Amino acid sequence: MSRTFTGFGFGPIQSGLFLYEAWKSGNFGRYVVAEVDAAIVKAVRDNGGAYVVNIAHRNGIEQARLEGIEIYNPADALDRERLLEAIAEADELATALPSVRFYDMGAETSVVRLLAEGLKRRSSSKPAILYAAENNNHAAEVLTESLAKLLPAAALANFEVLNTVIGKMSGVITDADTMTALGLAPATPSLGRAVLVEEFNRILVSRPTLSGFRRGIGVFAEKADLLPFEEAKLYGHNAIHATIAYLADLKGLRTVADAAAHADIMQTARAAFIDESGAALIKRHAALGDPLFTPDGYRAFAEDLLERMVNPYLNDLIERVTRDPIRKLGYEDRLYGTMRIALEQGIEPRNLAKGASAALISMIRRQAEDVRSRELPLPSDTSGLTRESAAAILHAIWRKKADEQAPRLIDLTWQAFG
């Protein structure tokens, strides 16, 4: 109970995963979080340092109330000082920001600057770890490198940043009707928003190398090499989630859960997951000897996720999952990245191609502002789309990353479109 947990960012992954699991473990006596949204800071403080998390099970919603939370705004001088003290005494920390680009945003209030100043105050004999949860395969390395530019090696000798693979689905609900329909409690009485996370908590983290260190959040699973599991997340979980969502978008469905009633979507998703993504990643990582990369292990992984993805209590909106199609159609991202690995392993990813084709159609139909700003050669609708015009769009997205696989990827996409 003498341990201190310090987090950065108060979104659903921080509030509904790291803070929640630290609190649930019973191994910490102090919970501190940095948040730059002054309204959230005030709301939690006005609520006595307490907030509610809604946890989606497969048969309903459970509420958990966390108390004793210290929340500080680093833009406030007094709050910043308290944060620095908390960093100096923390045993475990976690960043849960939109991306690694946010590490050094905000000058003196940036995470990197706060960490550097706090670490300067630490005793060199006190070990600590930080979970980097920015959905980047090398988030830990990026943050460590940024800190090394500001600190001497001695200040980082007993401090280690860990990568994470977070397969937990979560979000923030602000629509009052949805909150009422699902029976969600707001985070605090004065905040018109609810944190909603699924019950899943089998999070993977890099294995700490600090001598004698034992993690207080013991529920996370350690792996010596996270990269294969990061690939299973991106080229398995994320690829199939996107495939379901884009196919559902063609049917005008509202949530991913609605896809459960459409056998054609789910059959395509299952085949893409097990026969294409799974078959390819098993071949790629069989030598690792991990149960995940076996036919039975990957099938169990796929079946579990397919059931979790269509949980109606998650309210996973198609509009949310299908946004940012340019990134998701990237050459190394979830759809074409998975298809490329499949082709490398001698597997024809025809079901994944349906997801990619649906994403292309969705992008043309929606014509979102972020897409128009890239000046892609999009037709006004899909009626006049040809293989050549589809190829032009994809090459505009892929740019210089396209290689000898590109023609085959375009062929598969066009065949799926037909």
N, C-alpha and C positions, 0 to 999 in steps of 0.2 A: 504493500500500500504506500510505500515511500516513493514510488516511481512517478515521474511526471511525463505526460504526453503533451506534445505541442504540434498543432496542425496549421496549415496555411490554406486559406480558402474555406468557405462554409457551404459549398454546394452539396449535392446529394451523396457523392462518393466520400467526402470528408465527414459530413454529419451522419450519413446513414451506413457508413462502412467503418472507417478508421476510428472516429470518435466513439461510435457505437460499440465496436468490438473491444476497444480499449476499456470502455466503461463496463461492458458485460463481463470482461475477463476477471474483474475484481483485483487486478494486480497494480492498479494505479491509484494514487491519492490525489492527483491534480490533473485537470484537463483544461488546456489552454488552446485558443484558436485565434488566428489573425484573419480579419475580414475587412476589406476596404469599403464595403457598402454600409454607410452610416446608419441607414434605416434598419438593417438587419441587426447590427450591433446594439442599437437602442432597444429593439423589440426583445431580444434575448435578455438584455439586462433588466428591462422593465418586467420581465417574467421571472425575475429572481435567478437568472442563470440556468433556466430550464427550457427545453424544447421537446417536441414530439416528432418521432419518426413513424411513418406508416409502412408496415412490412407486408408485402403481398405473398401470401401462401397460395397453394393451388386451390384452396377451398374458401378463401376469404382474406380479410385484412385484419392485421393485429397492430395495435398501437404500443409503442414503447416510449416512455417519458424519461429523458435523461436530465439529471440535475447536477448542480455544482460546476457548471461550465463557465470558465472565464473567457470572455470574448473582447478583443481589443482591436482598435483601428490604428494601424501603423502611421496614418497621417496625423494623428493626434500625438503631441509630444509626450504627454504623460503615459498614454497607452503604449507608445513605442518603447519607452523605457521598461515598462512591465513585460512587454514581449521579449526584449533583449534578456531580461532576467530569467524568463521562462526558458528561452533557448539555452542559456548558460547552464541551467540545471536539468534540462530534459534528458530522458533516457531513450525515448523513442519519439520520432517526429514524422510528419507526413506532409507532402505537398500534393494538392489535388486541384490543379489549375487547368484552364482550357487547353493549354499546350506548353511546350518547353519555351516558346517565345516569350511567355509571361514571366519567366524566372528573373529577368533583369529589367522589367518594365517598372517605371515609377520612381526612378532615382533612389533617394534614401529610403523609400518605402518598399523597394523591390525585395523579393524573397532572397535573392543573392546577397544584397547589402545587409539585410536584417540577419541572415545566417552568419555572414562573415563577422559582423560586429558582436553577435552573441557568442560565437565560437571563440573569439578572442578572450572572452571573460571566463571561459570554462577552465576547469582544472585539467591539465594534460593527462592525468591518471584516470579521468572519468570517461568510460566508453559510451558511445551513443550511435544509434542507427537512424537513418531517415528513409522512409518508403517513398519513392518517386512514382506518382500515379498519373502521369500525363499521357498515357496511351502512346508512348514512343519507345521503340525497342532499345534505345540508348539514352533514355532520360537520365539515368544515374550518371552516366559518363559525361553528359552535357552539363549537369549541375556541378559535378565534381570539378570539371575543368574550369567552370566559371569561378568557383570558390578558390581554386588554386591560384588564380590571377590576383586575388585580393589577400591571400593569407600565406604565411610561411608554412612549409611542410609540417613543422612540429604541431601547428594548430589543427591539422587534419589527421594526425597520426592515429588518434583513437576515435575517429569519426568516420562512418561508412555509409554511403548512399546505396540503396538497393533498388534494383529494377523490380517491376511488378507485372503480373498478368492478371487483369481484373475482368473476369467473365460475368460480373454482377450487373444486371440491368437495373437502371434507376432513372429518376427524373424528378422534376418539380412541376406540380400541377397548380395552375393559377385560375382555371375556369371554375367558377362557383358551382355551376350545375354539375360538372364532372365530380367535384369534391363531394357534393351531396349524394349523387348517384352511387359512388363507390364507398361512401361512408368514411371519407378521409378527414382527419383532424389537421387543422393548420399547425405549422411549426410552433407558433405562439399565438395567443388570442388576437394580437394586433396585426399579425401578418396574414395577408390574404393569399397565402401560398402553402402548399403541403408538400413535404418531402415523401416520395414514394419509392421504395426499393424492394427488390425481391429478397426472399429469405436466403438465397444462395450465398455462401460465404467461403467457398473453397478457393481462396485466392492464392496464387503462386508468387513467391518472392525469391530473389537471389539468396543463396546461402551466405550468411555473414561470416567474415573471416576474422573478426576481432576475437582475440584469445579470451576464452571463458565467458563470452557474452551469451546471455539467455534472453530471448525476446519475451516481453510481457504479453504481447498479443500472440498467444500460442496457437490460435486456430489456423493461421496461415501455414501453407506447406512450402518448405524450402526445396529448391532445385539448384544443383551445381551449375547447370547450363540452362538458362531460360529461353534461349533463342528458338529451339524446336517448339516449345509451348506457346511462345509468342506467335509463331507461324500457325499453330493450330487455332489460336484466337482469331488472327486476321484472315487466314485462308480457309478456316472452318466456320467458326461462330459468325464472324462479321460477314463473310461471303454469303452464307446461307440466309442470314437475317436480311441482307440487302436483296437477295434473290426473291425471297418471299414478299418483301415490301414492294418491290418494283412490279412484280406480277400482280400483286393485290391492287396496286395503283391503276393498272390497266382496267381492272374491273370496277374501279370507283369505290373500293372499300375504305373504311375510315380507320380501322385499327389492324394491327398485325393479328390480333386474336380473331378477327373476322375471317381471316384466311383459313382457319381450321375447318370451316364449313365447305371449303372448295377442294375437293379431292385432287383435281388436276394440279393445283398449286403445291399441295403438300407432297404429292407423288414426285413432282419435279424436284422439290427441295430435298426430299429424302434421297433420291437417286444422286443428286448433285453432291450431297453431303457425304454419303457412304461410298458410292461407286467412283466418284471423281476426286473430290477433295481428300477423302479418307484414303482411297487406294494410292493416291499420289504421295501423300505425306507419310504413309506407312513405308512405302518404298524408300523415301528420302531419309527417314530417320529410324529405320528398323535396327540399325547397329547400336542405337542408344540403349536398347534393352528395356525401355520403359513400357509398362503395360498399355499406356495410351496408344502407342504406335504398333498395335497388333489389331487384327481384324475384329476380335471380340471387344477389345478395349475401345477402339475408335467407334464401333457401332453403338456401344453403350453411351459414349460421349455424345454422339449424334442424336440418339433417341431421347436422351435426357434433355438436350437443348431444344429439340423440336417441340417437345412438350412445354418447356418453360417459355419459349418464345411466344406461344399463343395463349399464355395465361391471361384471361380477360381482366383480372384484377390489376394488371400492370398498366392498362390504358396506353399501350405503346402506339402512338399515332403514326399512320402511314406518312403524313406530311412531314413529321420529324425525321423518320428513318430515311426518306428519299431525298432530303435536302442535300445540297452540295454535291450534285451528280458529277461535276467535273473531277473532283477529288476521287470519288468512288469509281469512276471510269478510268482512273490513272493506270499507267502501264504496269506499275508495281503494287497497285492497291488490291482491294478485296476481290473484285471480279476478274479483271484480266491478269492480276498477279497469280491468282489460283489457277486460272486456265493455262497460264504459261508453265507453271510447275507440273500440271497434269500432262501437258504435251511433252515436256522434258522426260517424263516417266513413261511415255508411250501410251497415254490414256487420252481418248477423245472427250473433251469436256462439253458435250452437247447440251446437257441440262444447265450447266453454268452459263452457257452461251444464251440460253433463254432469259436468264436474269440480266445479262449484259444488254441484250437486245431490248428488253423491257425498260431498262434504265435509259437507253438512248431515246426510245419513244417517249418516255416520261419527260425527259429533258426538253425535247422538241415541243411537246404539248404544253408544258408549263411556261417555257420561255421566261424563266425567273430573271430578275435584275442582275444577280451575280453572274449568270450565264451570259446575258447580253453584254455585260461589261468586258468579257473576254473576247468579244467579237468573233465568236465561232461561226463558221459558215452554215448556220441552221436554216432549214426551209421554214416557211410559215406554218406548215403542218406536215404530217407524215405521208400524205397521199402521193407526193411526188418524190419520195425518197428512193434512191437507187443505191446499188452497191458502191458506186463511185462517190456519191455524195455522202454516204455513211462513212466510207473510208476517209474522205476529206475531213469530216468532223472529228473522227477518232485521231487522225494524225495531228490535227490542230491541238488536241488535248495531250497526246503523247509527246509531241515535239521530237526532240533528239533522242528520246529513250527507245523509240521503236527500233527493233532489230529484225533479224531474219524470220522471227515468229509472226511478225505483224500481218503478213498476207493471210496466213492460216487463221489467225484470230478474227480477221475481218470476214473471211469466208464463213466461219462458224457463226458469227453474229448475223450475217446476212441470211444464212440458211434458217436460223432461228426466227428471224423477222418474217420470213416467208411462211 
